[in-house]
Amino acid sequence: MKKNKLLAALLCVALVITSLAGCAFAEPASGEEAFAQWNSEAPALNALIEYVEAVTDPESPDYIPEMDRIAVFDMDGTLMGELYPTYLEYYMLAWRILKDPTCQPDAEMLEVGRLLRDCALDNSFPSDMAMRHAVQAARAYAGMTLREFEDFVTQILVRNVDGFENMTYATCFYLPMVEVVEYLQDNGFTCYVCSGSDRFICRVFIEGMLDIPYNNIIGMDVQLETTGQGDDAALDHTFAIGEDVVRTDKLLIKNLKTNKVLQIAQEIGQQPVLSFGNSSGDTSMHNYVIGNNVYRSAAFMLVADDDVRDYGNPEKAEGLKEKWAAAGYNVISMRDDWKTIYGEDVVKTGEFHWMEELAEDRVPVDSETAGEASEDVQYVMFLGTNDKDTNKPVFTQQEAMKKAREILMKHFGGYTIQEAFGGWIGDDNTEYQEYTLVIYLSDTTEDAVHAAADELIAAFNQSSVLIQKNPTSTEFYSAQ
């Protein structure tokens, strides 16, 4: 629930307590109020408004009880852009394999990373690219805790989108589709995301932009395990305090085509009444929603036909419009139906720095020697959080952790933080206590560590930070 809605609900409760007649729930938003980013004559928009008004009217023969008003949305190309120049999760994996110093790709993984880079600009991917990506993504992120993976995704999302000005990956939502989600929610619909992208990528990406909770997000999945599980099966292991949950390299499902139907049936347990998508990977989901439904249902297919504000293909889109309309779907035209796509300040540049950004000179790790230990240096940074002038905390503990993570993500592909508490007796014989962050860094340089330390010192108003350099032996272990 978004903060503004939570505050409104709390205010309403308070008014009820003081006066039974003093509070009434707001009426659902009408179509005219809800869709400032749409052209009012758009056929798909008017079809949606007419549908919602019919199924939410208790006097209508099409009325649907609120508990059964379920809408499912694809993500890439439906809620957000996918043409800059390729899918967000493809870019993330390409960067992970080709640029992230904490990733040690073998030849198979490196081949996929280079395909993701080299084929994006002209969309010349092999026909099996979706599955090859899914398999190597599982391998590339294996061993990351869920928090570490969330940090990695966040690090990518804050970057500027290639091919545009004034937009980051975190803000590349289609604003008219954000209005659709909010309109449906205001009219009693529960909205789910059912994406081919990694479930945990979707969770991080959507948070803060759409009021869709984590448990309403379905996506590609890998098997998880715990840090203390070892070779034991989960049923043979008891989770202990201090353990964490990590990703493994075992792909469970690539959530495309009929897999979307099966996942919806398994996770939601009800047949949705509305479906929104943009490609052939969504037709199974659409057909499941509009076929043999006890309620009036509808499907909407978005076509990328805007080559002025985005990287659509108008010629290809014309054929798709006819195809989707013949299939019984309502067609949404980005070019004709939307006043804006990403916002008026976002400008398509037509220039990509893709190949330059993802250029690499990596040598693949030999799978036969991947487990051999190599000499490395681990940097350990001890960051105090008391102001050097007042000896009082600069931030709350939660704020301190968040600020440190933001700074570290600017400088490193990965890190580990531990919380600690230090104490000392000052010159005035006063005992002082200090919340301290212990930061572990590997596969980096002394210059990068110093650059991060400079920013941390300024942010936390420290005189200095303690940095230890520890020779260590590193092994990239993968069970065979």
C-alpha positions as CSV (number, residue, x, y, z in Angstrom):
1,M,0.0,0.0,0.0
2,K,1.4,3.4,-0.9
3,K,1.9,5.9,1.8
4,N,-0.7,8.3,0.6
5,K,-3.3,5.6,0.6
6,L,-2.2,4.4,4.0
7,L,-2.5,7.9,5.5
8,A,-5.9,8.4,3.9
9,A,-7.1,5.1,5.5
10,L,-5.7,6.1,8.9
11,L,-7.3,9.5,8.7
12,C,-10.7,7.9,7.8
13,V,-10.5,5.6,10.8
14,A,-9.7,8.5,13.1
15,L,-12.7,10.5,11.8
16,V,-15.0,7.5,12.3
17,I,-13.9,7.3,15.9
18,T,-14.7,10.9,16.6
19,S,-17.9,11.0,14.4
20,L,-19.7,8.1,12.9
21,A,-21.0,10.3,10.1
22,G,-17.8,12.1,9.6
23,C,-16.1,9.8,7.1
24,A,-17.1,8.2,3.8
25,F,-15.0,6.2,1.4
26,A,-14.0,8.1,-1.8
27,E,-15.8,7.1,-5.0
28,P,-13.7,5.1,-7.5
29,A,-12.0,7.3,-10.0
30,S,-13.9,7.7,-13.3
31,G,-12.2,7.2,-16.7
32,E,-12.0,10.9,-17.4
33,E,-10.2,11.6,-14.1
34,A,-7.9,8.6,-14.3
35,F,-6.3,8.9,-17.7
36,A,-4.5,12.2,-18.2
37,Q,-1.8,10.5,-20.3
38,W,-4.2,8.9,-22.8
39,N,-5.9,10.4,-25.8
40,S,-9.6,10.3,-24.8
41,E,-10.7,8.8,-28.2
42,A,-8.4,5.8,-28.0
43,P,-10.6,2.7,-28.7
44,A,-8.8,0.4,-26.3
45,L,-9.2,3.0,-23.5
46,N,-12.9,3.4,-24.1
47,A,-13.3,-0.4,-24.2
48,L,-11.5,-0.7,-20.8
49,I,-13.6,2.1,-19.2
50,E,-16.8,0.6,-20.5
51,Y,-15.8,-2.8,-19.3
52,V,-14.8,-1.6,-15.8
53,E,-18.0,0.4,-15.4
54,A,-20.1,-2.6,-16.3
55,V,-18.4,-5.2,-14.1
56,T,-18.3,-2.9,-11.1
57,D,-22.0,-1.9,-11.3
58,P,-24.0,-4.2,-8.9
59,E,-27.1,-3.7,-11.1
60,S,-25.3,-4.8,-14.3
61,P,-25.6,-8.4,-15.6
62,D,-21.8,-8.3,-16.0
63,Y,-21.2,-7.5,-12.4
64,I,-18.1,-9.2,-10.9
65,P,-17.6,-9.4,-7.1
66,E,-14.5,-7.6,-5.9
67,M,-12.8,-10.7,-4.8
68,D,-12.9,-12.1,-8.4
69,R,-11.7,-8.9,-10.1
70,I,-8.2,-10.0,-11.0
71,A,-6.0,-8.5,-13.7
72,V,-2.6,-9.8,-14.9
73,F,0.1,-7.8,-16.6
74,D,3.2,-8.7,-18.5
75,M,6.1,-6.5,-17.6
76,D,8.7,-5.9,-20.3
77,G,7.1,-4.0,-23.2
78,T,3.7,-3.8,-21.4
79,L,4.4,-1.8,-18.2
80,M,7.9,-0.5,-19.2
81,G,10.1,-0.1,-22.2
82,E,12.1,-2.9,-23.7
83,L,13.6,-1.3,-26.8
84,Y,16.7,0.5,-25.4
85,P,18.0,-1.5,-27.2
86,T,16.8,-4.8,-25.5
87,Y,15.2,-6.3,-22.4
88,L,16.3,-5.0,-19.0
89,E,17.2,-8.4,-17.8
90,Y,19.3,-9.0,-20.9
91,Y,21.3,-5.8,-20.2
92,M,21.7,-6.8,-16.5
93,L,23.1,-10.2,-17.4
94,A,25.4,-8.8,-20.1
95,W,26.9,-6.4,-17.6
96,R,27.2,-9.0,-15.0
97,I,29.1,-11.4,-17.3
98,L,31.2,-8.8,-19.2
99,K,31.9,-6.1,-16.7
100,D,31.2,-7.1,-13.1
101,P,34.6,-7.9,-11.4
102,T,32.9,-10.3,-8.9
103,C,31.7,-12.6,-11.8
104,Q,34.1,-15.2,-13.2
105,P,32.5,-16.4,-16.4
106,D,33.5,-19.6,-18.0
107,A,33.5,-20.0,-21.8
108,E,29.8,-21.0,-22.0
109,M,28.7,-18.0,-19.9
110,L,31.0,-15.6,-21.7
111,E,29.5,-16.7,-25.1
112,V,26.0,-15.8,-24.0
113,G,27.2,-12.5,-22.5
114,R,28.7,-11.6,-25.9
115,L,25.6,-12.7,-27.8
116,L,23.5,-10.4,-25.5
117,R,25.8,-7.5,-26.4
118,D,26.5,-8.2,-30.0
119,C,22.9,-9.0,-31.2
120,A,20.9,-6.4,-29.3
121,L,21.2,-3.4,-31.7
122,D,19.8,-5.3,-34.6
123,N,17.8,-7.9,-32.7
124,S,19.7,-10.8,-34.3
125,F,19.5,-13.1,-31.3
126,P,19.5,-16.8,-31.9
127,S,16.0,-18.4,-31.7
128,D,16.8,-20.1,-28.4
129,M,18.1,-16.9,-26.8
130,A,15.4,-16.8,-24.1
131,M,16.3,-20.2,-22.7
132,R,20.1,-19.7,-23.1
133,H,19.7,-16.4,-21.2
134,A,17.7,-18.0,-18.4
135,V,20.2,-20.9,-17.9
136,Q,23.2,-18.6,-17.8
137,A,21.4,-16.0,-15.6
138,A,20.8,-18.8,-13.0
139,R,24.5,-19.6,-13.1
140,A,25.8,-16.0,-13.1
141,Y,23.8,-14.9,-10.0
142,A,24.3,-18.2,-8.1
143,G,25.6,-17.8,-4.6
144,M,24.1,-14.3,-4.2
145,T,21.9,-13.7,-1.2
146,L,18.6,-12.2,-2.0
147,R,19.8,-8.9,-0.5
148,E,23.0,-9.0,-2.6
149,F,20.9,-9.6,-5.7
150,E,18.6,-6.8,-4.8
151,D,21.6,-4.5,-4.5
152,F,22.9,-5.6,-7.8
153,V,19.6,-4.9,-9.5
154,T,19.4,-1.5,-7.8
155,Q,22.9,-0.7,-9.1
156,I,21.7,-1.2,-12.7
157,L,18.4,0.6,-12.3
158,V,20.0,3.9,-11.2
159,R,21.9,4.1,-14.5
160,N,20.8,6.3,-17.4
161,V,19.0,4.5,-20.2
162,D,20.9,4.1,-23.4
163,G,19.2,5.8,-26.3
164,F,17.4,8.3,-24.2
165,E,17.9,11.5,-22.3
166,N,16.5,12.2,-18.8
167,M,15.5,8.7,-18.0
168,T,17.0,6.0,-15.8
169,Y,16.2,2.3,-16.0
170,A,14.3,2.7,-12.7
171,T,11.9,5.2,-14.3
172,C,11.3,3.7,-17.7
173,F,7.7,2.9,-17.0
174,Y,5.0,3.6,-19.6
175,L,3.1,6.3,-17.7
176,P,-0.3,5.5,-19.5
177,M,0.0,1.9,-18.3
178,V,0.8,3.1,-14.7
179,E,-2.6,4.9,-15.0
180,V,-4.3,1.7,-16.0
181,V,-3.0,-0.2,-13.0
182,E,-4.0,2.6,-10.6
183,Y,-7.5,2.9,-12.3
184,L,-8.1,-0.8,-11.9
185,Q,-7.0,-0.8,-8.3
186,D,-9.2,2.2,-7.5
187,N,-12.1,0.1,-8.9
188,G,-11.5,-2.9,-6.7
189,F,-9.2,-5.0,-9.0
190,T,-6.3,-6.9,-7.6
191,C,-3.3,-6.6,-10.0
192,Y,-0.6,-9.2,-10.6
193,V,2.5,-9.0,-12.7
194,C,3.2,-12.2,-14.7
195,S,6.6,-11.7,-16.4
196,G,9.2,-13.7,-18.3
197,S,11.8,-11.8,-16.4
198,D,13.3,-13.0,-13.1
199,R,10.8,-12.7,-10.2
200,F,13.3,-10.9,-8.0
201,I,14.2,-8.4,-10.7
202,C,10.5,-7.6,-11.1
203,R,10.1,-7.1,-7.4
204,V,12.9,-4.5,-7.1
205,F,11.9,-2.8,-10.4
206,I,8.3,-2.3,-9.5
207,E,8.8,-1.3,-5.9
208,G,8.0,2.4,-5.5
209,M,6.4,2.8,-8.9
210,L,3.4,0.5,-8.7
211,D,1.4,-0.4,-5.7
212,I,1.7,-4.1,-6.4
213,P,3.0,-6.2,-3.4
214,Y,5.8,-8.8,-3.8
215,N,3.5,-11.7,-3.4
216,N,1.5,-10.5,-6.5
217,I,4.6,-10.8,-8.7
218,I,5.2,-14.0,-10.8
219,G,8.3,-14.5,-12.9
220,M,11.2,-16.7,-14.0
221,D,12.4,-18.6,-10.9
222,V,15.6,-20.3,-9.8
223,Q,15.9,-22.7,-6.9
224,L,16.9,-21.2,-3.5
225,E,18.9,-22.7,-0.7
226,T,20.3,-21.6,2.6
227,T,23.9,-20.8,3.4
228,G,24.1,-23.6,6.0
229,Q,22.3,-26.3,3.9
230,G,25.4,-27.7,2.2
231,D,24.7,-30.9,0.3
232,D,21.6,-31.6,2.4
233,A,18.1,-31.5,0.9
234,A,15.9,-28.8,2.4
235,L,13.8,-31.5,4.1
236,D,16.9,-32.8,5.8
237,H,18.1,-29.4,7.1
238,T,16.9,-27.2,9.9
239,F,17.3,-23.5,9.2
240,A,19.4,-21.9,11.9
241,I,19.6,-18.4,13.2
242,G,22.3,-16.6,11.3
243,E,21.8,-18.4,8.1
244,D,20.8,-16.6,4.9
245,V,18.9,-17.5,1.7
246,V,20.9,-17.6,-1.5
247,R,20.2,-18.2,-5.2
248,T,21.4,-21.4,-6.9
249,D,22.3,-22.2,-10.5
250,K,19.2,-24.4,-11.0
251,L,16.6,-22.9,-13.2
252,L,13.1,-23.9,-12.2
253,I,10.9,-22.2,-14.8
254,K,11.1,-19.7,-17.7
255,N,7.8,-18.0,-17.4
256,L,6.7,-17.6,-21.0
257,K,3.8,-18.7,-23.1
258,T,1.9,-21.6,-21.6
259,N,4.1,-21.5,-18.5
260,K,2.4,-18.2,-17.7
261,V,-1.0,-19.9,-17.7
262,L,0.3,-22.7,-15.4
263,Q,2.0,-20.3,-13.0
264,I,-1.2,-18.1,-12.8
265,A,-3.3,-21.2,-12.0
266,Q,-0.8,-22.4,-9.4
267,E,0.0,-19.1,-7.7
268,I,-3.2,-17.1,-8.0
269,G,-5.6,-20.0,-7.9
270,Q,-8.3,-18.1,-9.9
271,Q,-8.9,-17.3,-13.5
272,P,-8.2,-13.6,-14.1
273,V,-10.7,-11.5,-15.9
274,L,-8.3,-9.0,-17.5
275,S,-5.0,-9.6,-19.2
276,F,-2.4,-7.1,-20.6
277,G,0.5,-8.0,-22.8
278,N,2.6,-7.0,-25.8
279,S,3.9,-10.1,-27.7
280,S,3.3,-13.7,-28.7
281,G,4.7,-14.7,-25.4
282,D,1.5,-13.3,-23.8
283,T,-1.1,-14.9,-26.1
284,S,-1.4,-18.0,-24.0
285,M,-2.2,-15.8,-20.9
286,H,-4.7,-13.8,-22.9
287,N,-6.5,-16.9,-24.2
288,Y,-6.6,-18.4,-20.7
289,V,-8.3,-15.2,-19.4
290,I,-10.9,-14.8,-22.2
291,G,-11.6,-18.4,-22.8
292,N,-14.3,-20.3,-20.9
293,N,-14.5,-17.6,-18.2
294,V,-17.6,-17.5,-16.0
295,Y,-17.3,-13.7,-16.0
296,R,-17.1,-11.2,-18.7
297,S,-13.4,-10.9,-19.5
298,A,-11.1,-9.0,-21.9
299,A,-7.5,-9.0,-23.1
300,F,-5.4,-6.0,-24.3
301,M,-2.3,-6.2,-26.5
302,L,0.0,-3.2,-26.8
303,V,1.9,-2.6,-30.0
304,A,5.2,-0.7,-30.3
305,D,4.4,1.5,-33.3
306,D,5.9,4.8,-32.1
307,D,9.3,5.5,-33.8
308,V,9.4,9.1,-32.8
309,R,9.2,9.0,-29.0
310,D,10.4,5.3,-28.8
311,Y,12.1,2.6,-30.9
312,G,8.9,1.1,-32.3
313,N,8.4,-0.4,-35.8
314,P,5.3,1.1,-37.4
315,E,5.4,-1.2,-40.4
316,K,5.6,-4.4,-38.4
317,A,3.0,-3.0,-36.0
318,E,0.4,-2.7,-38.6
319,G,0.4,-6.5,-39.2
320,L,0.4,-7.2,-35.5
321,K,-2.6,-4.9,-35.0
322,E,-4.6,-7.0,-37.5
323,K,-3.4,-10.2,-36.0
324,W,-4.2,-9.3,-32.4
325,A,-7.6,-7.8,-33.3
326,A,-8.5,-11.0,-35.2
327,A,-7.6,-13.0,-32.1
328,G,-10.1,-11.1,-30.0
329,Y,-7.7,-8.7,-28.2
330,N,-8.2,-5.0,-27.7
331,V,-5.2,-3.3,-29.4
332,I,-3.3,-0.4,-27.7
333,S,-1.3,1.8,-30.0
334,M,1.6,3.6,-28.3
335,R,1.7,6.1,-31.1
336,D,-2.0,6.9,-31.5
337,D,-3.4,6.3,-28.0
338,W,-0.9,7.9,-25.7
339,K,-0.2,11.6,-25.1
340,T,3.2,10.6,-23.7
341,I,5.2,7.4,-23.1
342,Y,7.8,8.1,-20.5
343,G,7.1,11.8,-19.7
344,E,7.5,15.0,-21.7
345,D,11.1,15.5,-20.5
346,V,12.3,12.2,-21.8
347,V,13.8,12.5,-25.3
348,K,14.8,9.7,-27.7
349,T,18.4,10.3,-28.9
350,G,18.8,7.6,-31.5
351,E,22.3,7.2,-30.2
352,F,23.6,4.1,-28.4
353,H,26.8,3.5,-26.4
354,W,26.0,-0.1,-26.0
355,M,29.0,-1.7,-27.6
356,E,31.4,0.8,-25.9
357,E,29.9,0.3,-22.5
358,L,30.0,-3.5,-22.7
359,A,33.4,-3.8,-24.3
360,E,35.5,-6.4,-22.5
361,D,38.7,-8.3,-22.7
362,R,37.9,-11.1,-20.4
363,V,39.4,-14.6,-20.6
364,P,37.0,-17.3,-19.7
365,V,37.7,-19.3,-16.5
366,D,38.7,-22.8,-17.4
367,S,36.0,-25.1,-15.9
368,E,38.8,-27.6,-15.1
369,T,40.8,-25.1,-13.1
370,A,37.9,-22.9,-11.9
371,G,38.2,-24.3,-8.4
372,E,41.9,-23.6,-8.0
373,A,42.8,-20.9,-5.4
374,S,44.3,-17.6,-6.5
375,E,46.1,-15.0,-4.5
376,D,43.9,-12.0,-3.8
377,V,43.8,-9.0,-1.5
378,Q,40.7,-8.4,0.7
379,Y,40.1,-4.8,1.9
380,V,38.2,-4.4,5.2
381,M,36.9,-0.9,6.0
382,F,35.7,0.1,9.5
383,L,33.3,3.0,9.2
384,G,32.2,4.7,12.4
385,T,28.9,6.6,12.3
386,N,29.3,9.1,15.1
387,D,30.0,12.7,14.0
388,K,33.6,13.6,14.6
389,D,32.7,16.9,16.1
390,T,29.8,16.0,18.4
391,N,30.3,12.2,19.0
392,K,26.7,11.7,18.2
393,P,25.3,9.5,15.4
394,V,25.0,11.2,12.1
395,F,22.1,8.9,11.0
396,T,19.9,6.4,12.5
397,Q,21.3,2.8,12.2
398,Q,18.8,2.1,9.3
399,E,19.7,5.3,7.6
400,A,23.4,4.7,8.0
401,M,23.2,1.3,6.4
402,K,21.1,2.7,3.5
403,K,23.6,5.6,2.9
404,A,26.6,3.3,3.0
405,R,25.0,0.9,0.5
406,E,24.2,3.7,-1.9
407,I,27.8,4.9,-1.8
408,L,29.3,1.5,-2.2
409,M,27.1,0.6,-5.1
410,K,28.6,3.6,-7.0
411,H,32.1,2.1,-6.7
412,F,32.0,-1.7,-6.5
413,G,30.3,-4.6,-8.3
414,G,29.8,-6.3,-4.9
415,Y,30.5,-5.9,-1.2
416,T,29.6,-7.4,2.2
417,I,28.6,-5.4,5.2
418,Q,28.5,-6.5,8.9
419,E,27.1,-4.4,11.7
420,A,29.3,-3.9,14.8
421,F,29.4,-1.8,17.9
422,G,32.5,-0.2,19.3
423,G,33.3,1.6,22.5
424,W,36.1,3.6,24.0
425,I,37.0,5.9,26.9
426,G,37.5,9.5,25.7
427,D,40.0,12.0,27.0
428,D,37.4,13.3,29.4
429,N,36.9,9.8,30.9
430,T,33.5,9.5,29.2
431,E,32.5,6.2,27.8
432,Y,31.4,6.4,24.2
433,Q,29.5,3.9,22.1
434,E,29.5,3.8,18.3
435,Y,27.5,1.9,15.7
436,T,30.1,0.7,13.2
437,L,29.8,-0.8,9.7
438,V,32.5,-3.3,8.7
439,I,32.8,-3.5,4.9
440,Y,34.5,-6.3,3.1
441,L,35.7,-5.7,-0.5
442,S,37.4,-8.1,-2.9
443,D,38.3,-8.0,-6.6
444,T,39.0,-4.3,-6.5
445,T,41.8,-1.8,-6.4
446,E,43.2,0.4,-3.7
447,D,42.3,3.5,-5.7
448,A,38.6,2.4,-5.8
449,V,38.6,1.7,-2.1
450,H,40.1,5.1,-1.4
451,A,37.6,6.8,-3.7
452,A,34.7,5.2,-1.8
453,A,36.3,6.0,1.6
454,D,36.5,9.7,0.6
455,E,32.8,9.8,-0.1
456,L,32.0,7.8,3.1
457,I,34.1,10.2,5.2
458,A,32.3,13.2,3.9
459,A,28.8,11.7,4.2
460,F,29.4,10.5,7.8
461,N,31.6,13.5,8.9
462,Q,34.5,11.3,9.9
463,S,38.1,12.2,10.5
464,S,39.1,8.9,8.8
465,V,38.2,5.3,8.2
466,L,40.3,2.3,9.1
467,I,41.3,0.2,6.1
468,Q,42.9,-3.2,6.4
469,K,44.6,-5.0,3.5
470,N,44.6,-8.7,4.1
471,P,46.3,-11.1,1.7
472,T,43.8,-13.9,1.1
473,S,43.2,-17.0,-1.0
474,T,40.1,-17.0,-3.2
475,E,38.4,-20.0,-4.7
476,F,35.4,-19.7,-7.0
477,Y,33.8,-23.0,-6.2
478,S,31.0,-24.6,-8.2
479,A,29.7,-28.0,-7.4
480,Q,30.3,-30.4,-10.3
